[in-house]
Amino acid sequence: MIDKFNGIFYLIIFLIHFIGVGAYAYQMIIGNQKFREKFEIDKSAATIMRMTGALFLGSFLMAIYIMFVRPNGVEGTWAFFNLVFVQNLCIFLVNTYSIKVDKTGVMNDSNEGVIAPLVFTILSATLIYGLSDKIYI
């Protein structure tokens, strides 16, 4: 498995990234009430939050498939990794604008909504760079 990821470093980055994505999927789908309370979000947002969580869940499940099921591992999976990077970048940009500039409906001044997507963006960019010889086959 380590060979599929060009060594232990990129395997660890992959695991950290997608365990984090899975954690957010869980919080937004199953732990929705606690997540809403943490950020002081009204219960009327539960459905749209679960929909967003489902997008995270899809990425998480695809990562599990690539890691454990797919015979060639990450080979030829450029579209998946690039989509994840673009999603992370868009979430970072939109959250930065929403939390730091617009501030409409922002009740909690936590920077988690900016920092977490920035970290995910950096991790996904690192994966694309480090796995480029395999994903772009």
C-alpha positions as CSV (number, residue, x, y, z in Angstrom):
1,M,0.0,0.0,0.0
2,I,2.8,2.4,0.8
3,D,4.2,2.0,-2.8
4,K,0.8,3.0,-4.2
5,F,1.2,6.4,-2.5
6,N,4.9,7.1,-3.3
7,G,6.0,6.4,0.3
8,I,4.8,6.8,3.8
9,F,4.7,10.6,3.7
10,Y,2.0,10.9,1.1
11,L,0.1,8.0,2.6
12,I,0.0,9.8,5.9
13,I,-1.1,13.1,4.1
14,F,-3.8,11.1,2.3
15,L,-5.0,9.6,5.6
16,I,-5.0,12.9,7.5
17,H,-6.9,14.7,4.7
18,F,-9.6,12.1,4.2
19,I,-10.1,11.3,7.9
20,G,-10.7,15.0,8.3
21,V,-13.1,15.0,5.4
22,G,-14.9,12.0,7.0
23,A,-15.0,13.7,10.4
24,Y,-16.7,16.8,8.8
25,A,-19.1,14.5,6.9
26,Y,-20.1,12.8,10.1
27,Q,-20.5,16.1,12.0
28,M,-22.7,17.6,9.2
29,I,-24.9,14.5,8.6
30,I,-25.1,12.6,11.9
31,G,-23.8,15.1,14.5
32,N,-25.7,17.9,12.8
33,Q,-27.3,19.2,16.0
34,K,-24.0,19.5,17.9
35,F,-22.3,21.1,14.9
36,R,-25.1,23.7,14.6
37,E,-24.9,24.5,18.3
38,K,-21.1,24.9,18.1
39,F,-21.5,27.5,15.4
40,E,-24.8,28.9,16.5
41,I,-26.6,27.9,13.3
42,D,-30.4,27.8,13.2
43,K,-32.1,24.4,12.9
44,S,-33.6,25.5,9.6
45,A,-30.1,24.9,8.1
46,A,-30.0,21.2,9.0
47,T,-31.1,20.0,5.5
48,I,-28.6,22.1,3.5
49,M,-25.9,21.1,6.0
50,R,-26.7,17.4,5.5
51,M,-26.5,18.0,1.7
52,T,-23.1,19.5,2.1
53,G,-22.1,16.7,4.4
54,A,-23.2,14.2,1.7
55,L,-20.6,15.8,-0.7
56,F,-17.9,15.3,1.9
57,L,-19.2,11.7,2.4
58,G,-18.9,11.0,-1.3
59,S,-15.2,12.1,-1.3
60,F,-14.5,10.1,1.8
61,L,-16.1,6.9,0.3
62,M,-14.1,7.4,-2.9
63,A,-10.9,7.8,-0.9
64,I,-11.7,4.5,0.9
65,Y,-12.3,2.8,-2.5
66,I,-9.0,4.2,-3.9
67,M,-7.1,3.1,-0.8
68,F,-8.5,-0.4,-0.2
69,V,-10.4,-1.7,-3.2
70,R,-9.1,-0.2,-6.4
71,P,-6.4,-2.6,-7.8
72,N,-4.2,0.2,-9.2
73,G,-4.6,2.5,-6.2
74,V,-4.1,6.2,-7.1
75,E,-3.1,5.5,-10.7
76,G,-5.1,7.5,-13.1
77,T,-7.2,9.2,-10.4
78,W,-6.3,12.8,-11.4
79,A,-9.9,13.9,-11.8
80,F,-10.7,12.9,-8.3
81,F,-7.7,14.6,-6.7
82,N,-8.2,17.8,-8.8
83,L,-11.9,17.9,-8.0
84,V,-11.2,17.6,-4.2
85,F,-8.5,20.4,-4.5
86,V,-10.9,22.7,-6.3
87,Q,-13.7,22.0,-3.8
88,N,-11.4,22.7,-0.9
89,L,-10.1,25.9,-2.5
90,C,-13.7,27.1,-3.2
91,I,-14.8,26.3,0.3
92,F,-11.8,28.2,1.7
93,L,-12.5,31.3,-0.6
94,V,-16.3,31.3,0.1
95,N,-15.8,30.8,3.9
96,T,-13.2,33.5,4.0
97,Y,-15.5,35.9,2.3
98,S,-18.5,34.9,4.4
99,I,-16.8,35.0,7.8
100,K,-14.3,37.8,7.3
101,V,-16.0,40.2,4.8
102,D,-19.7,39.7,4.5
103,K,-20.4,38.4,8.0
104,T,-24.2,38.0,7.3
105,G,-25.5,35.5,9.8
106,V,-22.1,34.9,11.5
107,M,-22.9,34.4,15.2
108,N,-19.7,32.6,16.2
109,D,-16.3,34.3,15.5
110,S,-14.5,31.0,15.2
111,N,-11.8,30.8,12.5
112,E,-12.4,27.1,12.0
113,G,-14.4,27.8,8.9
114,V,-11.4,29.4,7.3
115,I,-8.5,27.4,8.8
116,A,-9.9,23.9,8.2
117,P,-10.5,24.5,4.4
118,L,-7.1,26.1,4.1
119,V,-5.5,23.1,5.7
120,F,-7.5,20.8,3.4
121,T,-6.5,22.8,0.4
122,I,-2.8,22.6,1.3
123,L,-3.0,18.9,2.0
124,S,-4.8,18.2,-1.3
125,A,-2.3,20.3,-3.3
126,T,0.5,18.4,-1.6
127,L,-1.1,15.1,-2.6
128,I,-1.5,16.2,-6.2
129,Y,2.2,17.3,-6.3
130,G,3.5,14.2,-4.6
131,L,1.4,11.7,-6.5
132,S,1.5,13.4,-9.9
133,D,3.6,10.7,-11.5
134,K,0.8,8.2,-10.6
135,I,-2.4,10.1,-10.9
136,Y,-1.6,11.6,-14.3
137,I,-1.0,8.2,-16.1
